[in-house]
Amino acid sequence: MLSSESSSQFPCGLSPDAPQPPLVVTAGSRESIGAEVLSKAWRFWAQRHQGKGGKESPCFLSLGGRKEDFEAFSIPCRRVSGVEEARAHFPLALPLLDEGLAARASIDAAVRLCAEGKACGVVTLPVEKEIFSEQPRNPSALSHDEHVLWGHTEYIATALGVERYGMLLAWRGLRTLPVTRHVALRHAVAMLDKTSVLEAARMAHRALKEDFGIQQPRLAVAGLNPHAGEGGACGDEEKTILQPAVARLCKEGIATTGPHPSDSLFLPRLRKTFDCALTLYHDQGLIPLKLLSNQQAVNITLGLPIVRCSPDHGTARDIVGRGIADAGSLTAALAMAWRIAKTRRERTTQKITKEITKETTKETTRGRQGGDDKRTSSHNPKQAA
């Protein structure tokens, strides 16, 4: 047990004696299913965690959501003036902070709260990507082309000054990280090179170890061309880019296989052989993942200093107000964000505790040595003479 003096050396929200801060859920676009799926996710969490108080109990709040939107789904809400008040009301009600905040302003506020340690992570509700269209670009190795369509991933990474980031989609034990994201297919092929594959693989490997607790992650790289190039008869990117990248990763100690024909990579037998599939363009990984998960997967942004997750669907404007939206993906995103935040928090507090203990031991040893030196000096016959 650390003393109160030692506990005060921890950054905001990281003290072992303090509860994990809440998650913040952004407002999303108002003309979307955001309010509906958040209402349903809250109801699920409220039933699951009813009567389970304490600092380890999961907690989230809506940042910018409107009370009337949630009350339309018979959800009790409580307005709060700060993140720290949320736990007093959750899960009996859905805490609302900064009600009516615009979608992009809500994202900015959520990122700021996470960066300050007042929130443990952010879960973003769907928005129309047009809200990011006027933002200045911050090129990176995984998103370096003017043709890239910006979304939450690029916007939040840029806000945090991060140049290397990725988009991991996960459902149960199935995970995929596309090397290129929201870009036209012809541009995705042009953007593909050995460096981008290596950086994406290293990022996935680190996330699997640190956020998912997989000690020896296994990666599988998808081929770009039909039949993974058929030995060069159907494209040479496998020979010129992917095979050298796989060889380099193996040399670095990252267990990697491929390139594999992408039409069979996600079959049950092959899925058992890897922890994450490195796919080369958006639909190559997301089509099989969404089909297999029935749209219950979670989007996780890698490379950020904060936790950010989201459901794997968009605004679904065609079903707004019909009450038929499936909240499974958002519910999973909330659970995933909480779990990753808890894992990172525990790892950080253990590291700080170890450093504090080490420094305390050094100071104690120095104090004892100083006391021994004084006693030796006072009993020295030569000095006494």
VOKOLRO-969536 format. One line per 4 residues: number of its first residue (from 0); their letters; for each residue x, y, z of C-alpha. Coordinates in steps of 0.1 Angstrom, whole numbers, plus 5000, padded with zeros to 4 digits. Layout:
residues N
NUM) a) X/Y/Z; ...
END
This chain:
residues 385
0) mlss) 5000/5000/5000; 5014/5034/4990; 5013/5063/5014; 4991/5093/5007
4) esss) 5023/5112/5000; 5033/5086/4973; 4998/5086/4959; 5000/5123/4953
8) qfpc) 5028/5117/4928; 5005/5101/4903; 4991/5121/4874; 4954/5130/4873
12) glsp) 4932/5099/4873; 4961/5074/4878; 4963/5071/4915; 4956/5034/4925
16) dapq) 4932/5047/4952; 4911/5067/4928; 4883/5053/4906; 4889/5049/4869
20) pplv) 4875/5081/4853; 4844/5077/4831; 4843/5072/4794; 4830/5101/4773
24) vtag) 4807/5095/4744; 4806/5122/4717; 4774/5138/4704; 4776/5125/4669
28) sres) 4754/5139/4641; 4719/5147/4653; 4704/5133/4621; 4717/5098/4629
32) igae) 4709/5067/4650; 4734/5080/4676; 4709/5089/4703; 4690/5056/4697
36) vlsk) 4720/5033/4700; 4734/5051/4730; 4700/5049/4747; 4700/5012/4741
40) awrf) 4736/5007/4751; 4729/5026/4784; 4699/5004/4791; 4720/4973/4786
44) waqr) 4748/4986/4809; 4723/4998/4835; 4708/4964/4837; 4741/4946/4837
48) hqgk) 4757/4968/4864; 4727/4976/4885; 4737/4977/4922; 4774/4973/4913
52) ggke) 4789/5005/4927; 4825/5011/4936; 4855/5026/4919; 4859/4996/4894
56) spcf) 4823/4999/4881; 4822/5010/4845; 4808/5044/4838; 4802/5067/4808
60) lslg) 4785/5100/4800; 4772/5118/4769; 4792/5148/4759; 4769/5171/4740
64) grke) 4739/5149/4737; 4705/5164/4741; 4681/5154/4769; 4650/5153/4747
68) dfea) 4667/5130/4722; 4673/5104/4749; 4640/5109/4767; 4624/5100/4733
72) fsip) 4636/5065/4741; 4625/5067/4778; 4660/5071/4791; 4664/5090/4824
76) crrv) 4691/5117/4822; 4709/5139/4846; 4728/5170/4837; 4763/5173/4852
80) sgve) 4787/5202/4853; 4818/5181/4853; 4831/5146/4844; 4837/5138/4880
84) eara) 4800/5140/4888; 4790/5113/4864; 4797/5083/4887; 4772/5097/4913
88) hfpl) 4744/5092/4888; 4755/5063/4866; 4739/5037/4860; 4706/5051/4875
92) alpl) 4706/5078/4848; 4726/5088/4817; 4749/5117/4827; 4748/5146/4802
96) ldeg) 4777/5171/4800; 4777/5203/4779; 4742/5195/4765; 4737/5205/4728
100) laar) 4773/5208/4719; 4779/5206/4681; 4794/5173/4668; 4829/5186/4661
104) asid) 4831/5207/4692; 4820/5175/4712; 4850/5156/4696; 4874/5184/4705
108) aavr) 4861/5185/4741; 4863/5147/4745; 4899/5146/4733; 4908/5174/4756
112) lcae) 4892/5157/4786; 4911/5124/4778; 4944/5143/4773; 4940/5159/4807
116) gkac) 4933/5125/4824; 4897/5135/4834; 4882/5109/4811; 4897/5074/4806
120) gvvt) 4887/5072/4769; 4864/5085/4742; 4838/5065/4722; 4827/5085/4691
124) lpve) 4792/5083/4677; 4788/5084/4639; 4790/5118/4621; 4788/5129/4585
128) keif) 4824/5131/4573; 4817/5165/4557; 4823/5181/4591; 4860/5174/4587
132) seqp) 4863/5186/4551; 4878/5220/4559; 4904/5208/4584; 4941/5213/4576
136) rnps) 4960/5181/4567; 4987/5165/4588; 5003/5139/4564; 5016/5106/4578
140) alsh) 5031/5074/4565; 4998/5056/4568; 4977/5085/4555; 4999/5107/4532
144) dehv) 4978/5113/4501; 4956/5143/4493; 4928/5118/4482; 4923/5104/4517
148) lwgh) 4888/5110/4530; 4890/5123/4566; 4871/5109/4594; 4873/5106/4632
152) teyi) 4906/5087/4630; 4925/5114/4610; 4909/5143/4628; 4917/5131/4663
156) atal) 4952/5120/4654; 4959/5154/4640; 4944/5172/4670; 4968/5152/4692
160) gver) 4998/5158/4669; 5002/5121/4660; 5016/5112/4626; 5016/5074/4628
164) ygml) 4982/5059/4635; 4960/5031/4623; 4925/5017/4623; 4920/4983/4639
168) lawr) 4887/4965/4636; 4880/4938/4661; 4853/4913/4669; 4859/4886/4694
172) glrt) 4892/4870/4684; 4891/4883/4648; 4910/4915/4641; 4921/4933/4609
176) lpvt) 4942/4964/4603; 4939/4980/4568; 4972/4995/4557; 4952/5022/4538
180) rhva) 4919/5034/4549; 4893/5058/4533; 4908/5063/4499; 4898/5053/4464
184) lrha) 4911/5019/4454; 4934/5031/4426; 4950/5055/4451; 4953/5028/4478
188) vaml) 4974/5007/4454; 4996/5036/4446; 5001/5044/4483; 5011/5009/4491
192) dkts) 5049/5003/4498; 5071/4983/4521; 5074/5011/4547; 5036/5014/4551
196) vlea) 5032/4977/4556; 5060/4975/4581; 5047/5005/4602; 5011/4990/4602
200) arma) 5024/4956/4613; 5046/4970/4641; 5016/4991/4653; 4993/4961/4653
204) hral) 5019/4939/4671; 5023/4965/4698; 4986/4969/4703; 4980/4931/4705
208) kedf) 5006/4929/4733; 4998/4960/4753; 4960/4964/4748; 4949/4928/4742
212) giqq) 4974/4910/4764; 4986/4886/4737; 5022/4879/4746; 5033/4864/4712
216) prla) 5011/4880/4686; 5007/4864/4652; 5002/4885/4621; 4990/4874/4586
220) vagl) 4994/4896/4556; 4969/4895/4528; 4979/4895/4492; 4969/4924/4470
224) npha) 4962/4906/4437; 4941/4875/4429; 4957/4843/4443; 4983/4865/4459
228) gegg) 4998/4873/4425; 5000/4837/4413; 5038/4838/4415; 5040/4871/4396
232) acgd) 5017/4861/4368; 4989/4883/4382; 5007/4913/4396; 5041/4917/4412
236) eekt) 5033/4936/4444; 5035/4904/4464; 5071/4899/4453; 5083/4935/4453
240) ilqp) 5066/4948/4485; 5048/4922/4506; 5073/4893/4507; 5102/4916/4516
244) avar) 5081/4932/4543; 5071/4898/4558; 5108/4887/4558; 5118/4919/4576
248) lcke) 5091/4915/4602; 5101/4879/4609; 5137/4891/4612; 5126/4916/4639
252) giat) 5109/4888/4658; 5073/4896/4648; 5057/4863/4638; 5042/4871/4604
256) tgph) 5030/4849/4575; 5020/4857/4540; 5011/4872/4516; 4980/4850/4516
260) psds) 4953/4849/4490; 4927/4873/4505; 4897/4852/4492; 4906/4825/4517
264) lflp) 4923/4843/4545; 4892/4846/4566; 4881/4810/4564; 4876/4794/4598
268) rlrk) 4907/4771/4595; 4930/4800/4586; 4915/4824/4612; 4929/4802/4639
272) tfdc) 4964/4808/4627; 4966/4846/4633; 4957/4872/4658; 4954/4900/4633
276) altl) 4951/4902/4596; 4970/4930/4579; 4948/4939/4549; 4959/4963/4522
280) yhdq) 4928/4984/4515; 4895/4992/4533; 4870/4967/4519; 4895/4938/4518
284) glip) 4894/4936/4556; 4861/4952/4565; 4838/4932/4542; 4846/4898/4558
288) lkll) 4848/4913/4593; 4814/4929/4590; 4798/4898/4575; 4813/4875/4602
292) snqq) 4805/4898/4631; 4770/4909/4618; 4781/4945/4624; 4790/4939/4660
296) avni) 4827/4948/4655; 4846/4977/4671; 4868/5003/4655; 4899/5011/4676
300) tlgl) 4924/5039/4667; 4960/5028/4672; 4989/5050/4679; 4971/5076/4700
304) pivr) 4981/5086/4736; 4944/5083/4745; 4919/5055/4741; 4894/5060/4712
308) cspd) 4869/5034/4700; 4837/5036/4679; 4810/5014/4665; 4817/5000/4631
312) hgta) 4787/5016/4614; 4778/5051/4601; 4749/5075/4607; 4723/5052/4591
316) rdiv) 4701/5081/4582; 4677/5058/4563; 4665/5042/4596; 4666/5073/4619
320) grgi) 4635/5075/4641; 4623/5039/4633; 4635/5024/4665; 4652/4994/4648
324) adag) 4689/5004/4651; 4711/4977/4665; 4732/4989/4695; 4755/4958/4696
328) slta) 4785/4975/4681; 4783/5006/4703; 4778/4984/4734; 4809/4964/4724
332) alam) 4828/4996/4717; 4821/5009/4752; 4832/4976/4768; 4863/4976/4746
336) awri) 4873/5012/4754; 4868/5006/4792; 4889/4974/4791; 4917/4990/4771
340) aktr) 4917/5021/4794; 4918/4998/4824; 4947/4978/4810; 4967/5009/4801
344) rert) 4960/5025/4835; 4971/4994/4854; 5003/4992/4834; 5010/5029/4840
348) tqki) 5003/5028/4877; 5024/4997/4881; 5053/5014/4863; 5049/5046/4885
352) tkei) 5046/5025/4917; 5078/5006/4908; 5096/5039/4902; 5083/5054/4935
356) tket) 5093/5023/4954; 5127/5022/4938; 5133/5059/4947; 5120/5054/4982
360) tket) 5144/5024/4987; 5173/5045/4975; 5165/5073/4999; 5161/5049/5028
364) trgr) 5194/5032/5019; 5211/5066/5017; 5196/5076/5051; 5209/5044/5067
368) qggd) 5243/5048/5052; 5245/5084/5065; 5235/5072/5100; 5261/5045/5099
372) dkrt) 5288/5070/5089; 5279/5093/5118; 5281/5064/5143; 5314/5053/5129
376) sshn) 5328/5088/5131; 5317/5093/5167; 5334/5061/5178; 5366/5065/5159
380) pkqa) 5395/5064/5184; 5418/5085/5162; 5392/5113/5158; 5386/5111/5196
384) a) 5423/5116/5203
END
